[in-house]
Amino acid sequence: MERILVFILVILYFISTEVACNGYTHINNNVQSEQKALIDFKSGLTDPNNRLSSWKGNNYCYWHGIGCENGTGFVVSINLRNPYPIENDIPYPLENEYGNQSYMNLSGVISPSLIKLKYLKYLDLSFNSFKAIPIPQFFGSMKNLIYLNLSHCGFIGEIPSNLGNLSNLQYLDFSSKYTYHNDFGYSSDLFIKNIEWMTSLVSLKHLSANNVNLSMVGSQWIEVLNKLPMLIELHLHHCSLFGSIPSPSFVNFTSLSVIVISSNRFNSTFPEWLLNVSSLVSIDMRWNFLHGRIPLGLGELPNLQYLDLSWNYHLEGNISQLLRKSWKKIEFLNLCINDLHGSIPSSIGNFCNLQYLDLSDNNLNGSLPGIINGTETCNSKSSLPNLRELYLEYNQLMGKLPNWLSDLKHLEELHLFHNQLQGSIPSSIGNFCNLQYLDLSDNQLQGSIPNLIGNLSNLYRLNLRNNQLSGTLTEQHFWKLSNLEYLYIDSNSFRLDVSSNWTPPFQLKYLSMGSCHIGPAFPAWLQSQKDLQYLDLSNASISSSIPNWFWNISSNLQYLILSHNKLQGQLPNSNIGEFLPHLFFLSLSGNRMTGTIPNSIGHLTHLEVIDFSSNNLIGSIPSTINNCSSLTVLDLGNNNLSGMIPKSLDQLQLLKSLHLNHNKLSGELPSSLRNLTGLDILDLSYNNLSGQIPAWIGTAFPNLVILSLRSNMFSGRLPSLLSNLSSLHVLDLAQNNLMGEIPVTLVELKAMAQDHNMSISSLYDNLSSSRYEERLIVITKGLILEYTITLSLVVSIDLSDNNLSGEFPEGITKLFGLVFLNLSMNHIIGRIPESISKLRQLSSLDLSSNKLFGSIPSSMSLLSSLGYLNLSNNNFSNKIPFIGQMSTFTESAFTGNPNLCGAPLVIKCQDEGTDKSVEDKINSAFVDQWFYLSIGLGFAVGILVPFLCW
């Protein structure tokens, strides 16, 4: 019996040993297979930063990014997401321990060995750089995948349709990282032609296809996605979807919580079927072309926390009705840049969970409610107890700032600029203990700033510019503002009163105090501001010299505006480029600066604008200025500069505006100027320049808008090639020694032939130099006028005070956009053509002191915009057509023509028949209508509200 028992035990031992060995062999085979698959996968990757340095040895379950199933060694997850992703081409964080260039990207080829990982459920390769390769087809064979993230990997081509085989997939993200702009909008490197395969993803809960081109899918996307009953989140941002948003035959989105279809090209009303999806927590439809009314039912969605319908431009609705709905859980509400109207209701206070509200850039009107609800509803001592950001700018809100604003204890940002708010800033403003950003600019606020504003210790941005505020600012206004970095209080009437040894508690980056009374001394406290990037002390009543320490105040300074003071002294001869290496806007105009322009100006190589106009600078223009290769504006006008125009200016290839007017420059125009092909403005008026006007001016500057060579000593004939200046608005060659006939080719000045002309300010819309204000002196109506803001209204030809001869150029009457025409003080002969009546925009016409003859055309009575006329000192004859607009002018417009008669002259005409024949040319009813209309239009349009120079 014992022998039998021993035999059985021996048999059992061999059996158990065999089983154990076979089991170990099986597991060992699995380990080897999984490990080999991973090594093959790694071999195809490029890993410049050795992120996969741990991928060695046998214990692959401890390799970086690998997760295994307990006990079996099966790989169930691979997470190789870039820890330092570049999203929207902006790296975050900007610096890391691996250096700025790599950001830990993996690239290369994705090996199909991943198929061998039979139990893989989680795969994340996001934010790497698999550039210029398609998404591998074999991903569609990895049927155990639950999570697949291929976003921002640089893949190209069509999304493989066999991903539809992944019926267990719950999370799918193949959002594209790279987009590019073409003539038809934004496109993507990834696209889907047919979306039908997604219907097989029956387990899908999260789908992200941001920046993937779905334009070929058409409208079927909504029906396909409606068949995914488990779908919770849908992200289709910037997918080139267009047309209307269709309504599904039945709404099957029973679990949908988040829908993002922003930045597409829908031309649709809001899809009201979404109101039946009660599970919705977040709706993002910003940056589309939605139109029509915003459904009131949105406010009744029981779980809605986030709603963004901003930047649709044409969504409509009454804000009072919208905000009276319950909005029980709303935390984020953005309806900015639409077409909402009405006033904000007091019920806004019932939004107990609201943290972010943006209603900016709509048509809201009325006053902010004096009292708001919410203290009982929210079980709080104040209404809107959780509000942190409030944006109401760019509306038409009126009235005073209500007291309840200061009860918003958690408010961090308050934007009310560009409204019509009035009254004073309440002293309760000091209660905003968490406020970081306050912008009340561009309103009609009055009174002084309360001292308690100095209590806002968290404030980093304060903007009160362009109001009617006044009073004295003391150290107390700033005493706790240690976090302040941006301060804008310009265009008010403040007086700064601080001690000479005051050291502010803040370090500013942007400081704008234009039109504040800061002087007469230069503010010494600026010495403490080492981080300044923008400084505007224009029109600040400073009459001292600029201290030497100022020029090295901050190596970060980019904007420096000290214009319209009474600054004295000279510009520094030291190398200011060494101290201000990043400066690109420099304005010292309208001061009393003396001395020469230092050669060191050429060391400011990033300068885009130099404005030294209206000073007392002497000497020549330094040739080193040509080193400022980024210049777009050079304004040295109204000084005492002498010498010749430097030939080296032609190296300023980006120059758009050149003002050297009102100096003592001499010599001929250097031919090198023709290389400044981007010029829009060329003003060399009031100098001593001589020689002929070169013909190349007509061909070198295709974009030239203003050409003023007035009051020089130019001689010779007018170049016929001036007609090539197809963008020209202003041609001023007056007060020279020009001779010969006016070229008939002037009729080809295309910009002057248009009724509506471009805005001069648009010249700088895309430049950092947009803060530079173009200005031009125009002599018209017997006045010296300076145009700035209204410069776009000026379309002018002034050839007066020369020695021009020949007949009146009839072709000039085809320049329908002309506003000012002055050919006076020449030797022009002939008649005024009847076609002069085509110049319907003409506001000023001066043909005085010529040799014109014949009758004054009766058609001139139709020039309804004409506000100034001077035909004196010619040889006109017969009766003045004193009807219509012509009846608004006095005797002085016609004196010096001995053969003229009739009103407004005292000389009566003898031949009454002539009177009759003239009057019969215009229908009497037509005269009655035009008489009253043209008088009003003439005076209204004739006065262009320019700035009068003295």
Secondary structure, DSSP 8 states (H G I E B T S, - for coil): -HHHHHHHHHHHHHHHHHHHHHHHHHHHHHHHHHHHHHHHHHHTEE-TT-TTTT--SS-GGGSTTEEE-TTT--EEEEE---SS-EETTEESSS--TT-TTTTT--EE---GGGGG-TT--EEE-TT---TT----GGGGG-TT-SEEE-TTS---EE--GGGGG-TT--EEE---S-EEEETTEEEESEE-S--GGGGG-TT--EEE-TT-B-TTTTTTHHHHHTT-TT--EEE-TT---EE-----SS---SS--EEE--SSEE--B--GGGGG-TT--EEE--SS--EEE--GGGGG-TT--EEE--S-SEEEEEHHHHTTS--TT--EEE--SSEEEE---GGGGG-TT--EEE--SSEEEEE--SS---TTTTTSSSSSTT--EEE--SSEEEE---GGGGG-TT--EEE--SSEE-S---GGGGG-TT--EEE--SS--EE---GGGGG-TT--EEE--SSEEEEEE-GGGGTT-TT--EEE--SSEEEE---TT---S---SEEE-TTSB--SS--GGGGG--S-SEEE-TTS---SB--GGGGGS-TT--EEE--SS--BSB---S-HHHH-TT--EEE--SS--BSB--GGGGG-TT-SEEE--SS--EE---GGGGG-TT-SEEE--SSEEEE---GGGGG-TT--EEE--SSEEEE---GGGGG-TT-SEEE--SSEEEEE--TTHHHH-TT--EEE--SSEEEEE--GGGGG-TT--EEE--SSEEEEE--GGGGG-GGGG-SS---GGGGGTTSGGGGS---EEEEETTEEEEESGGGGG--EEE--SSEEESB--GGGGG-TT-SEEE--SS--EE---GGGGG-TT--EEE--SSEEEE---GGGGG-TT--EEE--SSEEEEE---SGGGGG--GGGTTT-TEEESTTSS---S-HHHHHHHHTTS-HHHHHHHHHHHHHHHHHHH----EE--
